[in-house]
Amino acid sequence: MGVTGFAEKSHDVSLIGGFRYGEQLSDEAKDALREVGLAALHARGRLPAKFEELLTADGVGRLVGALAPSVDQIFEAMQAQAEEEQEAR
């Protein structure tokens, strides 16, 4: 069928894209995203007792889940801006 490894490859491409996006953010933007994620975890009662726990796979998963709504909003705003720029041309 030719689909072996498709999910893994898609996952890897997404990770690479995320890292590239993150590398382009200023330190202030990175700090702001972390603060949003940590505040969301705290509000959900999922903030770990020790910061080091956020550095585990489970901790990163928690933070990603907490950030997902904010990231969706960022991407929606970026798309709207791109569409406005396209219409202005």
Wavefront OBJ file of the C-alpha trace (Angstrom):
o trace
v 0.000 0.000 0.000
v 2.906 2.373 0.527
v 1.572 3.865 3.763
v 4.037 2.243 6.147
v 5.602 4.934 8.288
v 3.231 7.639 7.047
v 2.039 8.596 10.545
v 5.576 8.643 11.910
v 6.803 10.746 9.026
v 3.932 13.215 9.492
v 4.691 13.395 13.215
v 8.362 14.092 12.514
v 7.524 16.805 9.978
v 5.248 18.461 12.553
v 7.955 18.366 15.202
v 10.489 19.885 12.849
v 8.041 22.625 11.886
v 7.358 23.372 15.545
v 11.045 23.604 16.388
v 11.690 25.884 13.412
v 8.799 28.125 14.430
v 10.049 28.232 18.010
v 13.573 29.118 16.947
v 12.254 32.232 15.207
v 10.453 33.535 18.291
v 12.069 36.223 20.395
v 12.956 35.379 23.977
v 10.035 37.558 25.090
v 7.610 35.629 22.874
v 8.937 32.300 24.169
v 8.536 33.500 27.751
v 4.994 34.688 27.015
v 4.030 31.285 25.570
v 5.515 29.522 28.592
v 3.575 31.809 30.933
v 0.319 31.117 29.072
v 0.951 27.375 29.218
v 1.905 27.383 32.887
v -1.125 29.525 33.782
v -3.386 27.111 31.879
v -1.850 24.126 33.677
v -2.294 25.876 37.017
v -5.931 26.705 36.230
v -6.573 23.045 35.368
v -4.809 21.853 38.520
v -2.227 20.022 36.401
v 0.864 22.064 37.293
v 3.430 19.606 38.679
v 4.878 20.111 42.152
v 8.432 20.240 40.787
v 9.495 22.194 37.700
v 11.701 19.290 36.585
v 8.560 17.230 36.003
v 7.731 19.560 33.092
v 10.930 18.377 31.398
v 9.658 14.799 31.099
v 7.659 13.489 28.149
v 4.497 13.630 30.280
v 5.269 17.181 31.373
v 5.878 18.353 27.834
v 2.649 16.650 26.782
v 0.759 18.496 29.516
v 2.239 21.825 28.457
v 1.482 21.210 24.788
v -2.103 20.314 25.644
v -2.463 23.457 27.709
v -1.017 25.618 24.930
v -3.062 24.106 22.094
v -5.993 26.568 22.332
v -3.613 29.550 22.438
v -1.576 28.251 19.516
v -4.783 27.702 17.543
v -5.707 31.342 18.171
v -2.254 32.498 17.066
v -2.469 30.522 13.828
v -6.020 31.732 13.147
v -4.855 35.334 13.590
v -1.876 34.709 11.307
v -4.165 33.210 8.659
v -6.570 36.147 8.879
v -3.674 38.582 8.534
v -2.306 36.699 5.515
v -5.747 36.736 3.893
v -6.090 40.487 4.508
v -2.659 41.071 2.978
v -3.597 38.917 -0.003
v -6.831 40.866 -0.545
v -4.942 44.171 -0.311
v -2.705 43.164 -3.229
l 1 2 3 4 5 6 7 8 9 10 11 12 13 14 15 16 17 18 19 20 21 22 23 24 25 26 27 28 29 30 31 32 33 34 35 36 37 38 39 40 41 42 43 44 45 46 47 48 49 50 51 52 53 54 55 56 57 58 59 60 61 62 63 64 65 66 67 68 69 70 71 72 73 74 75 76 77 78 79 80 81 82 83 84 85 86 87 88 89
